[in-house]
Amino acid sequence: MSIARKRLTPEESRTAALQAAREILIEAGPQAVTLKAVAGRIGRTHANLLHHFGSASGLQRELARSLAENVCETIGKVVLKARSGEGDPREIVDLTFDAFDKEGAGALASWMILTGNEDALNPIVETIDKLVDQLGGGHDDMAMHKDTLNLVIWALGDALLGGPLAKSLGLPRETARDMAAEQLRASREAYGFANDR
């Protein structure tokens, strides 16, 4: 007896594949995000995913884009809330650090660089750049760009080495997050975001 697979639209198939890729990334790391593994997870064929993504690196690039878009959308809302004095920059820090650590973006970015797939980082960089430009709104864009660079580098470094390094230095695990939040609070005061009503 054969089991009929549900027919999916191309968009539904891509969405299911990206969700499966994200789950595999979190469970087993970036090296496990292959067309074969994703196809097996969603009950599709390798050829089907090849049609949608072109290659494993194409799948990873789209996964990076999807992660970046979801995180930046959430961060954008929190930034606007923080500007009006309703939120704490620590929320922005936690979302960014979690995206790179718990959501696997740091491991994925590192894997892509180490395997020579640096072009796959473009969606992450472009999405962050777009968010920063949208949020600039007449404020000091250069300062905001520097804060963003600093926050992303801290989040990436913390995802890759923060736990063991903090432990070896006798520091609490949250130290890098605390430092990043302190910097964003100081920047918020310098930008006058709390007065943007």
N, C-alpha and C positions, 0 to 999 in steps of 0.2 A: 504494500500500500504506500503510495507516495503522498507526501504532505504538500499541499499547494501553498506557495508563499503569497502573501498579500502584495498586490501590485502597488508600488509607490510612485508618486510623481518624481521627476528629477530633483525637485527642491526638497521633498520629504526624504528622499534617499540621501542627499547631501547632508541634511540636518541630522538624520539618524547616524550617519557615518561620523560626523564631527562630535556628536554626543558620545558615541562609543570610543572615539579616539581620545577624548578628554578623560573618560573613565579609565582607559588603559594607561594614559599618562600618569594619572594620580596613583593608580594601583601598582604599576610595574615600571614606571620611568619611561623616558623618551625613546630609548632604544627598542622598546616593545611596541611602539606605535608604527606598525607596518600595515600595508594594504591587506595582507593575508589575515592578520590578527583582527583588524577592524571588520573585514568582510565576514569572518567567522562569528564575531560578536553580534552582528546584525542579520545574519542569515543571507548574505548576498555573496556574489562571486567576486574573486579578485578582478576579473575583467570588468565587472560593473563599476568597481571603485576606480579602476584605471581610467575608465571612460570619464568619470566625474572629476578626478584630480590629476590625472596624467602620470603620476609617480608617487612614491612614498614622500619625497621631498615636497611635492605639490600638496599632499595631504597635510604634512606638517606646517607648510606655509599657511594653508587655510585654517588649520587649528590655531596657529599663532594669531591670525587675524581675528578669529572668533573670540578667543580669550581676551585679546586687547580691546576689542569693541565692547564686550560685556563689562569688563572692569572699568574702562574709561567712561562708559555711560553712568555707571554707579558713582564713580569718583566725581564726575561732573556735578551730579546732584548734591553730593555731600559738600563739595567746594562752594557751591552757591549758597547752601544752608549755612556754612561756616562764615561766609562773607557777611551775612546778615546778622551775625552774632548768635545764631541759633545752634550752632554746632561747634565741635572742638576739632582742631586740625588733627588730633590723634586719630579720629575716624578715617581721615584720608590716609594717614600713615598705615593704620591697620589694614585697610583695604588693599593698599599697594603692596605691603609686605606679604599679606596672605595670598595675593595673586601670584607673586613670585615663589612663595614657599608652598602653601597648602594646595594651590591650584596648579602647580607644576610649571609655571611660566619660566622660572629661573632655570630649572633643569632642561626644559625644552630649548630655551635660548642658548644655553651652554652647549647642548648636544648639537644644535645646528651649526654653531661656530666650529666646534671640534671636528665635525664631519665635513666641513667645507661648504655647508649650505647657508652661508651668511646672507644670501639674498632673501632667504625665508624670514629674516628678521625685519625686512622692510615693512611688512604690515604692522608690526608692533611699533616701530619708530614713527611711521606715518600716522597711526591712530593717536599716539601720545602727542605728536606735534599738532595735529588737528584740534585735539582737546585743549591744549595750552593756548593755541591761537583763539579759539572760541571763548575761552575764559578770560583772555587778556583784558578785554573791555576798557581800554584806555589806561590801564595801570602800567606799571613799569614792566614791559614785556621781557627785557633782558634779565631782570631780577627773577621773574617768574620762570623763565627758561633755566636759569641757574638752579633755582629751587627744585624744579622738576628733574633736572639731570642728577642732582645730588640725591634726591629721594629715590629715584629708580636705581641708581648705582648702589645706594645703601641697601635697598630691598633685594637686589640681585645678590650682592655679597653676603647679606645675612642669610638668604635662602641656601646658598652654597656652603658657607663656612661659619655662619654666625653662632650656631649652637656649640660646636666643639671649641671655637675660639673664645667665646664668652666664658665657657666652663674652665678652660685652661688659664684664663686671666683672673679667675675668681670673681667674675661679674655676673649679675643676674641676666637670664636669657633675654629679657626685654630691653636691655640697655640700648641697643641700636635703635629700637623703636622709640624709646624715650628721647634719645638725642635728636632724632628726626622730627619728632613732634615739637620739641623745644625750638628747633630752627624754624619750623613752619609757623609757630605762634609768634615768634619774633618778626618774621616776614609779614605776617598778617597785620601786625601793629604798624610796621613800616609802610605797608601798602595802604593802610587806612580802611581795610575791608570791612571792619566792624561798623564803619560809618556809611556804608553803601546801602541805603535802604530804598 
